[in-house]
Amino acid sequence: MDDAAILARLAELHPRVVDLSLGRLERLLARLDNPQHRLPPVVHVAGTNGKGSTIAMLGAIQRAAGRTVHVYTSPHLVRLSERYVVADREIDPDHLMELLVRCEQANRGDSITQFEIMTAAAMLAFAETPADLLLLEVGLGGRFDATNVVDRPALSIITPVSLDHQHFLGDTLAAIAFEKAGILKPGVPAVIAAQHADALEVIMARAAECAAPTVLQGRDWSAEGVGDGLLYRGQGRCLRLPRPVLRGGHQFGNAGTAIAAALLLGRQFPVNEGALAQGLASAVWPARLQQLSRGPICEALPERAELWVDGGHNADAGRVIAAELATWRRVRPARSIGLVFGGLDTRSPEAYLAHFCGHADAVRTVAIPGETHSIPAERGAEAGRSVGLACCEASPDVAGAVQSLVRELGPDTAVLICGSLYLAGSVLASHG
């Protein structure tokens, strides 16, 4: 049985895709003998943007220091098994199916969401295989997210909070930050990345309430690009390290969060400067300003053209990606920049696309293949034109959109496919 078939069956147990609660999962985990109590030390990571990149760099740092790491992230891009890294290896799909069946049988047909039963399978996988550390990414929010069944992590991390998933988490930064801060635990130290003032006030209030010591960007540590490297100051250290291999100016902040976390874990998991440097230089996190070099669309491009993909999907992600395009423009002013956009109708395409005015020379919009909640291509084009994007037109598919942009802008063009992890996943499925 493939993962799509079993997930379709599981979806019938609780048809609401998102229903934030801990009770259903706690009941199932009790029937499985509470594997969440038999995990290695856990780093629990919440936030709106940067969670995955921070986890990728922190995991790479720990591996460079000689440790074995479990990782749980979501969503996946191409394969369900991507979500589960067990002792540094993506889980075997057959093993994952066995775990999901065990969880389904223990659940006895009771109401439960897909993500909750997938998280139960993760807890089993991580409890039954030895590792030094578990990096655990929140799925949605934090306070009632399924991953919050871990009641005593070694460390909490909150990456930048911005507006996203308002229909589940609230329509203000303060409301969303309250949900994210729900992962903070009494006495457990926390690394807090740079935040908007409204979000920071809520997070720090929750930290004070539960006496969680905080290491805060801008107060306790900083990370910035200096020359061809990264300068980290904080926790009694001044470190000159390589630039993160993950592209984009925003990755300096994510790298700093990972470094601060590694140093805070240092008593139990010591790291030296060499491990920090190697971790930043070796981290892998697909679909984050990733350049593609193979696949049918690449093969049809002129020699000087470039194809990139990014899965950032909310307004704040649009802001940081557009800032990176501005850097591209300064480095190679003669190069044209084209955008292929596709998004879900749960988010405002205008809020995302507005950041690209003046940075993209032409835009094509597409529907995301196989996604019922995809924004129609023409609706995306209307959104782009409404915010002032130049040469914004609908295209029938990604390949046609890329070819249209190259014909219009010339062979020396960088094309960025963006707007949704689901769009990025559909591209990576055929492009490695």
C-alpha positions in Angstrom: 0.0 0.0 0.0 1.4 3.4 -0.9 1.3 6.4 1.4 -1.5 8.1 -0.6 -3.8 5.2 -0.1 -3.3 4.9 3.7 -3.5 8.6 4.2 -6.8 8.7 2.2 -8.2 6.0 4.6 -6.9 7.9 7.6 -8.6 11.1 6.4 -11.9 9.5 6.8 -11.4 9.1 10.6 -11.4 12.9 11.1 -12.3 14.8 7.9 -11.2 18.2 9.3 -7.7 18.7 7.9 -6.7 20.9 10.9 -8.4 20.6 14.3 -5.8 21.8 16.9 -6.0 19.6 20.0 -3.8 17.3 22.1 -6.5 15.0 23.5 -6.9 12.6 20.5 -3.1 12.1 20.1 -2.5 11.7 23.8 -5.2 8.9 23.9 -3.5 7.1 21.0 0.0 7.5 22.4 -1.2 6.0 25.7 -2.3 2.9 23.8 1.2 2.8 22.2 2.8 2.9 25.7 3.7 6.6 25.4 6.7 6.6 23.1 7.0 10.4 23.6 8.4 9.6 27.0 11.2 7.5 25.5 12.8 10.0 23.1 16.3 11.4 23.1 16.7 15.0 24.1 14.4 17.1 22.1 14.8 20.6 20.5 11.3 21.9 19.8 11.0 24.5 17.1 8.1 26.8 16.4 7.7 30.0 14.3 6.3 31.2 11.0 9.4 31.3 8.7 12.8 29.8 9.0 12.0 26.7 11.1 13.2 24.2 8.5 16.3 26.1 7.6 17.2 26.5 11.3 16.7 22.8 11.9 18.8 21.9 8.8 21.7 24.0 10.0 21.5 22.8 13.7 21.3 19.2 12.6 24.3 19.6 10.3 26.2 21.2 13.2 25.5 18.3 15.5 26.4 15.8 12.8 29.7 17.6 12.2 30.3 17.2 16.0 29.9 13.4 15.6 26.3 13.0 16.7 23.3 11.1 15.4 20.1 13.1 14.9 16.4 12.4 14.4 14.4 15.0 12.5 10.7 15.5 12.1 9.5 18.2 9.7 6.4 19.1 7.6 5.1 19.3 5.0 6.9 17.0 2.6 7.8 18.1 -0.9 7.7 14.9 -2.9 7.6 11.8 -0.6 5.8 11.4 2.8 9.0 9.7 4.1 10.9 13.0 3.8 9.2 14.2 7.0 11.0 11.4 9.0 14.8 11.4 9.3 15.7 8.5 11.7 19.3 8.4 12.9 20.4 10.7 10.0 18.6 8.7 7.3 15.2 9.2 5.6 12.9 6.5 6.9 12.4 3.5 4.7 8.9 3.9 3.1 8.0 0.3 4.0 8.9 0.9 7.7 6.9 4.0 7.7 3.9 2.2 6.4 4.3 -0.4 9.1 4.4 2.3 11.7 1.3 4.0 10.3 -0.6 0.7 10.3 0.4 0.0 13.9 -0.9 3.5 14.9 -4.1 3.0 12.9 -4.7 -0.3 14.6 -4.1 1.1 18.1 -6.4 4.0 17.3 -9.3 1.6 16.8 -11.2 3.8 14.5 -11.4 6.7 16.8 -11.4 10.3 15.5 -7.9 11.5 14.7 -6.3 13.8 12.1 -3.8 12.7 9.5 -1.1 14.9 11.1 -1.8 13.5 14.6 -1.4 9.9 13.4 1.7 10.8 11.4 3.1 12.3 14.5 2.3 9.2 16.5 4.3 7.2 13.9 7.2 9.6 14.3 7.2 9.2 18.1 7.4 5.4 17.6 10.2 5.6 15.1 12.3 8.0 17.2 11.7 6.0 20.4 12.6 2.7 18.9 15.9 3.8 17.2 18.8 5.3 19.2 20.0 8.8 18.5 21.7 11.6 20.4 19.1 14.3 19.7 15.7 14.9 18.1 14.9 18.1 16.2 11.1 18.4 16.3 9.3 21.0 14.1 5.9 22.3 15.0 3.3 21.6 12.3 1.0 24.5 12.9 0.9 27.0 15.8 2.5 25.4 18.8 0.2 25.4 21.9 -2.2 22.7 20.6 0.1 21.3 17.8 0.5 17.6 17.9 4.2 17.9 18.6 3.5 19.6 21.8 2.9 16.3 23.5 6.6 16.5 24.4 6.4 18.0 27.9 10.1 18.5 28.7 12.3 19.3 25.7 16.0 20.1 26.2 15.6 23.4 24.3 12.8 25.5 22.6 13.3 27.7 19.6 11.0 30.3 18.2 11.9 31.6 14.8 10.4 34.8 13.3 6.6 35.1 13.7 4.5 36.7 11.0 1.0 36.6 9.7 0.1 33.1 8.4 -2.7 30.6 8.9 -4.8 33.4 10.4 -8.0 31.3 10.1 -6.5 28.8 12.6 -4.2 30.9 14.8 -5.7 34.4 14.9 -5.6 37.5 12.8 -3.0 39.5 14.7 0.7 39.0 15.4 0.0 39.0 19.1 -2.6 36.2 18.7 -0.3 34.1 16.5 2.7 34.6 18.8 0.6 33.4 21.8 0.1 30.1 20.0 3.7 29.8 19.0 4.8 30.6 22.6 2.8 27.7 23.8 5.8 25.4 23.2 7.8 27.2 26.0 8.0 25.0 29.1 8.8 25.8 32.7 12.6 26.2 33.2 13.4 25.0 29.7 15.8 27.5 27.9 14.7 29.1 24.7 16.4 30.7 21.7 14.2 33.5 20.4 14.9 34.9 16.9 14.2 38.6 15.9 10.5 39.4 16.2 8.1 42.2 15.5 7.4 44.2 18.6 3.9 42.9 19.1 5.0 39.3 18.8 8.1 39.7 21.0 6.0 41.2 23.9 3.7 38.1 23.9 6.6 35.6 23.7 8.6 37.2 26.4 5.6 37.5 28.7 5.0 33.7 28.3 8.7 33.0 28.9 8.5 35.1 32.1 5.3 33.4 33.2 6.9 29.9 33.0 10.4 31.0 34.0 11.9 29.9 30.7 15.4 31.4 30.3 15.7 33.2 27.0 18.6 33.9 24.6 17.2 36.7 22.4 18.5 37.9 19.0 19.5 41.6 19.2 19.9 41.4 23.0 22.0 38.3 23.7 23.3 37.5 20.2 23.7 38.7 16.7 24.6 37.2 13.3 25.5 39.2 10.2 27.2 38.9 6.9 30.7 40.4 6.9 32.7 40.1 3.7 32.4 36.6 2.5 31.5 35.1 5.9 29.3 35.3 8.9 30.1 37.1 12.2 28.4 35.8 15.3 28.6 37.6 18.6 27.0 36.3 21.7 27.1 34.0 24.7 30.7 35.1 25.4 31.8 34.3 21.9 32.9 36.2 18.8 33.0 33.8 15.9 33.9 34.3 12.2 32.3 31.5 10.2 31.6 30.7 6.6 28.5 32.1 4.9 25.6 29.6 5.2 25.4 27.4 2.1 21.6 28.1 2.2 21.1 31.1 0.0 19.5 34.4 0.9 20.3 37.2 3.3 17.6 36.0 5.6 19.6 32.8 6.2 22.1 34.7 8.4 19.4 35.1 11.0 18.5 31.4 10.7 22.2 30.5 11.0 22.5 32.7 14.1 19.5 30.9 15.6 21.1 27.5 15.0 24.5 28.7 16.4 22.8 30.1 19.5 21.0 26.9 20.0 24.1 24.8 19.5 26.0 26.9 22.1 23.1 26.7 24.5 23.1 22.9 24.2 26.9 22.9 24.7 27.0 21.5 28.2 25.4 18.3 27.1 26.4 18.5 23.4 29.6 20.5 23.1 30.5 21.9 19.7 33.7 23.5 18.5 34.2 26.2 15.9 35.0 23.6 13.3 31.7 21.8 13.8 29.8 25.2 13.6 31.6 26.1 10.3 31.1 22.6 8.8 27.5 22.6 9.7 26.8 26.0 8.0 28.6 24.8 4.9 26.9 21.4 4.6 23.3 22.0 5.5 20.7 20.8 3.0 17.2 22.1 2.9 15.5 21.8 -0.5 13.2 24.3 -2.2 14.6 27.3 -0.4 16.2 29.5 -3.1 17.4 26.2 -4.7 19.0 26.3 -8.1 17.9 23.5 -10.4 20.5 22.0 -12.8 18.6 18.9 -14.3 15.2 17.9 -15.5 13.1 18.6 -18.6 12.6 22.3 -18.0 16.4 22.9 -17.4 17.3 20.9 -20.5 15.1 23.1 -22.7 16.7 26.4 -21.4 19.4 28.4 -23.2 22.9 27.9 -21.8 23.0 31.1 -19.8 19.5 30.9 -18.3 19.0 29.8 -14.7 16.1 28.0 -13.0 15.4 28.5 -9.3 12.7 27.3 -7.0 11.5 28.5 -3.5 8.7 27.2 -1.4 8.1 30.4 0.8 4.4 31.1 0.7 3.4 33.9 3.0 3.8 37.7 2.7 6.9 37.8 4.9 8.5 35.1 2.8 7.8 37.2 -0.3 9.5 40.1 1.4 12.8 38.2 2.1 12.8 36.5 -1.3 12.3 39.8 -3.1 15.2 41.3 -1.1 17.4 38.4 -2.5 16.3 39.3 -6.0 17.4 42.8 -5.4 20.9 41.4 -4.5 20.9 39.4 -7.8 20.2 42.6 -9.6 23.2 44.4 -8.0 25.5 41.5 -8.7 24.5 41.0 -12.3 22.6 44.1 -13.5 22.4 42.8 -17.1 20.6 39.6 -16.1 16.8 39.6 -16.4 14.6 38.1 -13.7 11.4 36.3 -14.4 8.9 35.0 -11.8 6.6 32.0 -12.0 4.0 32.2 -9.3 1.5 29.7 -8.0 -0.2 29.7 -4.6 -3.1 28.4 -2.5 -6.3 30.2 -2.0 -5.8 30.2 1.8 -3.4 33.1 1.4 -3.5 36.5 -0.3 -1.6 36.4 -3.6 -1.5 40.3 -3.5 0.2 40.3 -0.1 2.9 38.0 -1.4 3.4 39.4 -4.9 3.4 43.1 -3.9 7.0 42.7 -2.7 8.3 41.8 -6.2 7.4 45.1 -7.8 10.6 46.6 -9.3 12.4 43.2 -8.8 10.8 41.0 -11.4 11.0 42.0 -15.1 8.0 39.7 -16.1 5.7 37.3 -14.3 3.8 34.2 -15.3 1.1 32.7 -13.0 0.1 29.0 -12.9 -2.3 26.7 -11.1 -0.6 24.1 -8.9 -1.0 20.7 -10.4 -3.4 18.4 -8.5 -4.2 21.0 -5.7 -7.9 21.7 -5.2 -7.1 24.8 -3.3 -4.8 26.2 -5.9 -5.3 29.8 -7.0 -6.4 29.7 -10.7 -3.7 31.0 -13.0 -5.9 33.9 -14.2 -6.7 34.9 -10.6 -3.0 35.0 -9.8 -2.3 37.2 -12.9 -5.1 39.6 -11.8 -3.5 39.8 -8.4 -0.1 40.5 -9.8 -1.4 43.2 -12.1 -3.4 44.8 -9.3 -0.2 45.4 -7.3 1.7 46.8 -10.2 3.8 43.9 -11.5 5.1 44.2 -15.0 4.1 41.9 -17.8 2.0 39.6 -15.6 0.2 36.9 -17.5 -1.4 33.5 -16.9 0.2 30.3 -18.3 -1.2 26.8 -18.6 1.7 25.1 -16.8 5.2 25.7 -15.3 7.2 24.6 -18.3 5.2 26.9 -20.6 5.6 29.7 -18.2 9.4 29.3 -18.0 9.7 29.2 -21.8 7.4 32.2 -22.2 9.6 34.2 -19.8 12.8 33.3 -21.6 11.4 34.2 -25.0 10.3 37.6 -23.6 13.3 38.4 -21.5 16.1 36.8 -23.5 18.6 33.9 -22.9 20.4 35.6 -20.0 17.4 35.2 -17.6 17.1 33.8 -14.1 13.6 32.3 -13.6 12.3 31.8 -10.0 9.4 29.5 -9.4 7.8 30.5 -6.2 4.6 31.0 -4.1 4.0 27.6 -2.5 5.7 24.5 -1.1 3.2 22.4 -3.1 4.3 24.1 -6.3 7.9 23.6 -5.4 7.3 19.9 -4.7 5.6 19.4 -8.0 8.6 20.9 -9.8 11.2 18.9 -7.7 9.3 15.7 -8.3 10.6 15.8 -11.9 13.8 17.8 -11.4 15.6 16.0 -8.6 
